[in-house]
Amino acid sequence: MIGGAAAVAEVLAARALTLRADPLDEAMAGAARRAFVDWLGVTVGGADGLPASALREGLGPATGPSRLIGRPEAVPAPMAALINGTAAHTLELDDIYAPGLFHPGAPVIAAALAAADQGDVTVAALWRAITIGYEVGGRVAADLGPAHYSHWHTTGTAGAIGAAAAVAEIKQADARSFGHALALAATMAGGLQQTFRRDAKGKPLHAGAAAQAGLVAAAAAAGGLTGAEDALEGPAGLAAATGSPTPWAHSRSELTRPLAVETVTVKPYPCCGHAFAAIDAALELRARGVRPADIGQVQVQTYTTALTVAGIARPATEAERRFSIPHLVATALVLGEPAMGRDRLAGDRTAADPEVRRVTQRVALAAGPEFDRRFPQRRGARVTVITGDGGAQTADVPDRSGSPENPLSAGQLESKFLAAWPARSGRHLLDGLRQEDTSVRSLGLSAAPDTSIPA
């Protein structure tokens, strides 16, 4: 207690213990399961990418109880949280909690799974830990808000606190230990926006480091280490230190439905989520019959943060193309839906296409006041194509695809997962996740060839 008022970390711990007290209903458990399945697919897709492979090589061999997704190794839990969390954010396909400008799954689930592998934890217990981690991390992220996000990557900051909450739940922490886990995670959090405003490969490390920090913080608290109870709101706490003064209204509020895990955006395209609505609009225009050869100019209106983060006008590398609305819109207009998959969207061959290059150079970006008013809860865009003869066609997308307002179908979600996981072993795993009394450690997470699964 600080001056008679409960500290923010204490309030968040109390909300987590309230969620622990009652069984998850079918909707909550289903949302946690969908989050885990989406996380598995994007993590196995990123497991052999440069960030995760660099960590494995640089850290060297190790053995422990916690599995690396898509691989045969099991390593110490902090190392698994780091590598799996990094892999989950590598393809830019991991989920988003829009009110917090936050990718919750990559850090929260990586930490929860690493901790679950250390003991005999059921699938049902994992769903509860994911639900709590998303809720705590989402509340903190929403309170930190756009001011924080202008310089800090919320996935690395609020993500560490959400990860700590998930692990504290796995460990069945009492209220005191739970609060200290969150406070310790706050002082270990980090992640700079500058990392993904240049051609650097370190952005996924923010998610992995957050997962590791959260796991270590919860373990330290379980061992008796204490944190500053006002680490979030104190005069030199997380908000003050990162330029985001806040009354902590989200973190202090009572629990209401839907919870954060029920309201995430599932990414349909492997790129910055700020570009999705513009991509959707471009695909709509192409479906209406706009031909690449007729495009004279493309005008894109969206919210200001999208232009700041994903407005690279002349991208030169794959990493930059994933954060370039001009390139992404041009690719959608010229090459259509098939080009928006993980293998083509930002690749060198797509970038070398002469029509993609030509249209990219003709895309003009502008902020739209109506989109700014609805941000960050809602993410929309308007794309207008002006043809060589002066004609114009416009497509408005008020809510990006994959968002709670414009969700992917169950079939699209399953297809996204099976695009990364061998089909038969993937379906076998999906069946196992429906058995909530199953031990997490019994689940096959190595993406084994289909021949290892009985017909």
Protein Blocks (a to p, Z undefined) as FASTA:
>chain_A
ZZhiacfklmmmmmmmmmmmpccdfklmmmmmmmmmmmmmmmmmmmmmmklmmmmmmnop
addfbdcehiabdcdfklmmmmmmmmmmmnopaccdfklopafklmmmmmmmmmmmmpcc
dfklmmmmmmmmmmmmmmmmmmnommlmmmpcfklmmmmmmmmmmmmmmnopafklmmmm
mmmmmmmggcdfklmmcccfklmmmmmmmmmmmmmmmmmmmnopacdfklmmmmklmklm
nopacehlmmmpccddddfklmcccdfbdcdfklmmmmmmmmmmmmnopafklpmbdcdd
ddfklmmmmmcfbdcbfklmmmcfklmmmmmmmnommlmpmklmmmmklmmpmklmmmmm
mcccdddfklmmmpckbccdddddddfkopacddddfbaghiaklccdfklmmmmmmmmp
cfklmmmmmmmmmmmkbcfklpccklpafklpcZZ
